[in-house]
């Protein structure tokens, strides 16, 4: 083997040194390195689990917020619909009240017109009856002929127009 460049005593020394190094490293460093790697792996696994838990919590919170937002929208729609119904009811009540007031005013106006018409008719009747009585008195006070009768009617009408003016 010398031809290949191997020197057996050096090779044995190298192997013994390497074995001693392995034993020392195994005794003092290997367990620490493995513990450190295991600890690091555990921290990474814990971080991943925590990240997954946070992601799940945020997803749940988002879902809950969306549900709450949807419920609030529905509630707002219901409130708007109720407000519309209340406004429509108020509008109908106001319109009905206005119709009733108009009907009442119209009925009162008709009653007043009828009363004024009746009063005017009564006044005209009273006036004509007074005219008739006055004309009859004058006719009875004098015996009249046709020309006297026309003159008498003319006088009564003139007297009446003078009294009214």
C-alpha positions as CSV (number, residue, x, y, z in Angstrom):
1,X,0.0,0.0,0.0
2,X,2.9,2.2,0.2
3,X,2.8,2.4,-3.5
4,X,-0.6,4.0,-3.3
5,X,0.7,6.6,-0.8
6,X,-0.8,5.1,2.3
7,X,1.3,4.9,5.4
8,X,-0.2,2.4,7.8
9,X,0.9,3.7,11.1
10,X,-0.3,7.2,10.2
11,X,-3.6,5.7,9.0
12,X,-4.1,3.9,12.3
13,X,-3.3,7.1,14.2
14,X,-5.7,9.0,12.1
15,X,-8.4,6.4,12.7
16,X,-7.8,6.3,16.4
17,X,-7.9,10.2,16.6
18,X,-11.1,10.2,14.6
19,X,-12.7,7.6,16.8
20,X,-11.6,9.5,19.9
21,X,-13.1,12.7,18.4
22,X,-16.3,10.9,17.6
23,X,-16.6,9.5,21.2
24,X,-15.9,12.9,22.7
25,X,-18.3,14.7,20.4
26,X,-20.9,12.0,21.1
27,X,-20.5,12.3,24.8
28,X,-20.4,16.1,25.1
29,X,-21.8,17.7,21.9
30,X,-24.0,15.2,20.1
31,X,-26.7,15.1,22.8
32,X,-26.7,18.9,23.1
33,X,-26.9,19.4,19.4
34,X,-29.7,16.8,19.1
35,X,-31.5,18.4,22.1
36,X,-31.1,21.8,20.5
37,X,-32.4,20.5,17.1
38,X,-35.3,18.8,18.9
39,X,-36.1,22.0,20.8
40,X,-35.9,24.1,17.6
41,X,-38.2,21.6,15.8
42,X,-40.6,21.7,18.7
43,X,-40.6,25.6,18.6
44,X,-41.2,25.5,14.9
45,X,-44.1,23.0,15.3
46,X,-45.5,25.1,18.2
47,X,-45.2,28.3,16.0
48,X,-47.0,26.5,13.2
49,X,-49.7,25.3,15.5
50,X,-50.1,28.7,17.0
51,X,-50.2,30.3,13.5
52,X,-52.9,27.7,12.5
53,X,-54.9,28.5,15.7
54,X,-54.6,32.3,15.0
55,X,-55.7,31.7,11.4
56,X,-58.6,29.6,12.6
57,X,-59.6,32.2,15.2
58,X,-59.4,35.0,12.6
59,X,-61.5,32.9,10.2
60,X,-64.0,32.3,12.9
61,X,-64.0,36.0,13.9
62,X,-64.5,37.0,10.3
63,X,-67.3,34.5,9.8
64,X,-68.9,35.8,13.0
65,X,-68.5,39.4,11.9
66,X,-70.1,38.6,8.5
67,X,-73.0,36.9,10.2
68,X,-73.4,39.9,12.6
69,X,-73.2,42.3,9.6
70,X,-75.8,40.3,7.8
71,X,-78.1,40.3,10.8
72,X,-77.6,44.0,11.2
73,X,-78.5,44.6,7.6
74,X,-81.6,42.5,7.9
75,X,-82.5,44.4,11.1
76,X,-81.9,47.7,9.3
77,X,-84.1,46.5,6.4
78,X,-86.9,45.6,8.8
79,X,-86.6,49.0,10.5
80,X,-86.8,50.7,7.1
81,X,-89.8,48.7,6.2
82,X,-91.5,49.4,9.5
83,X,-90.8,53.1,9.0
84,X,-92.2,53.0,5.5
85,X,-95.4,51.3,6.8
86,X,-95.7,53.8,9.6
87,X,-95.3,56.7,7.1
88,X,-97.9,55.1,4.8
89,X,-100.3,54.6,7.7
90,X,-99.8,58.2,8.7
91,X,-100.3,59.4,5.2
92,X,-103.5,57.4,4.9
93,X,-104.8,58.7,8.2
94,X,-104.0,62.3,7.3
95,X,-105.7,61.9,3.9
96,X,-108.7,60.3,5.6
97,X,-108.9,63.1,8.2
98,X,-108.6,65.7,5.4
99,X,-111.4,64.0,3.5
100,X,-113.6,63.9,6.6
101,X,-112.9,67.6,7.3
102,X,-113.7,68.5,3.7
103,X,-116.9,66.5,3.9
104,X,-117.8,68.2,7.2
105,X,-117.1,71.6,5.7
106,X,-119.1,70.8,2.7
107,X,-122.0,69.6,4.8
108,X,-121.9,72.7,7.0
109,X,-121.7,74.9,3.9
110,X,-124.8,73.1,2.4
111,X,-126.7,73.5,5.7
112,X,-125.8,77.2,5.9
113,X,-126.8,77.7,2.2
114,X,-130.1,75.9,2.9
115,X,-130.7,78.0,6.0
116,X,-129.9,81.2,4.1
117,X,-132.1,80.2,1.2
118,X,-134.9,79.3,3.6
119,X,-134.4,82.7,5.4
120,X,-134.4,84.5,2.1
121,X,-137.6,82.7,0.9
122,X,-139.2,83.4,4.3
123,X,-138.2,87.1,4.0
124,X,-139.6,87.3,0.5
125,X,-142.8,85.6,1.6
126,X,-143.1,88.0,4.5
127,X,-142.4,91.0,2.2
128,X,-144.9,89.8,-0.4
129,X,-147.5,89.1,2.2
130,X,-147.0,92.6,3.6
131,X,-147.3,94.0,0.1
132,X,-150.4,92.0,-0.5
133,X,-152.0,93.2,2.7
134,X,-151.0,96.8,1.9
135,X,-152.5,96.5,-1.6
136,X,-155.7,94.9,-0.2
137,X,-156.0,97.7,2.4
138,X,-155.7,100.3,-0.3
139,X,-158.1,98.4,-2.5
140,X,-160.7,98.2,0.3
141,X,-160.3,101.8,1.2
142,X,-161.3,103.0,-2.2
143,X,-163.4,101.6,-4.8
144,X,-161.3,101.4,-7.8
145,X,-161.6,101.0,-11.5
146,X,-159.1,99.6,-13.8
147,X,-156.9,102.7,-14.1
148,X,-157.1,103.2,-10.4
149,X,-156.1,99.6,-9.8
150,X,-153.0,100.0,-12.0
151,X,-152.1,103.3,-10.3
152,X,-152.5,101.6,-6.9
153,X,-150.1,98.7,-7.8
154,X,-147.7,101.2,-9.2
155,X,-147.8,103.2,-5.9
156,X,-147.2,100.1,-3.8
157,X,-144.2,99.0,-5.9
158,X,-142.7,102.5,-5.7
159,X,-143.3,102.6,-2.0
160,X,-141.7,99.2,-1.6
161,X,-138.7,100.2,-3.6
162,X,-138.3,103.4,-1.5
163,X,-138.5,101.3,1.7
164,X,-135.8,98.8,0.5
165,X,-133.4,101.5,-0.7
